[in-house]
Amino acid sequence: MLVDKQTAQAVTAEIQAALQEILAKHGMEQGKVSIKYGEIYKVTFEATPVALNENGVNVNTPEAQMWLVMGQYRGFANPASALGTTFTMNSKTFKFVGYNDRASRMPVVAIDVKDGKQYKIDAKALKFITGYNASNDTTASA
């Protein structure tokens, strides 16, 4: 018998609900989730310790840590202050939570303020974040 997509998603949702409570008890939050299904069902979770900045962003996530390193090269004199700020792009308001330098097309990681979903966005979004200075941006694609 094969595990179908619907079953894999349902099982994963139940595991995530239980996992949230366990991680919260230990001061952690869930990160990336990967599932595989077919002849087997496999789920992998990542979790990071929670350390919130003044804007409510967990600065221990890989994306936030990468931003703290890369932000100065992307046009921000104080990259840490940009984490958690909101910006509007394409009629949506987002909260900036980090940067993934390995995702060359969509490196900006942000959360839609309205629905709470996390999105990967084009680097052009950085121009809409408070603190951006084009003369400090050392990358050609900005």
Sequence and secondary structure as in RCSB ss.txt:
>XXXX:A:sequence
MLVDKQTAQAVTAEIQAALQEILAKHGMEQGKVSIKYGEIYKVTFEATPVALNENGVNVNTPEAQMWLVMGQYRG
FANPASALGTTFTMNSKTFKFVGYNDRASRMPVVAIDVKDGKQYKIDAKALKFITGYNASNDTTASA
>XXXX:A:secstr
    HHHHHHHHHHHHHHHHHHHHHTTEEEEEEEEE SSS EEEEEEEE  B TTS BTTSHHHHHHHHHGGGEE
ES HHHHTT EEEETTEEEEEEEE TT SSS EEEEETTT  EEEE GGGGGGSTTEEEEEE  TT 
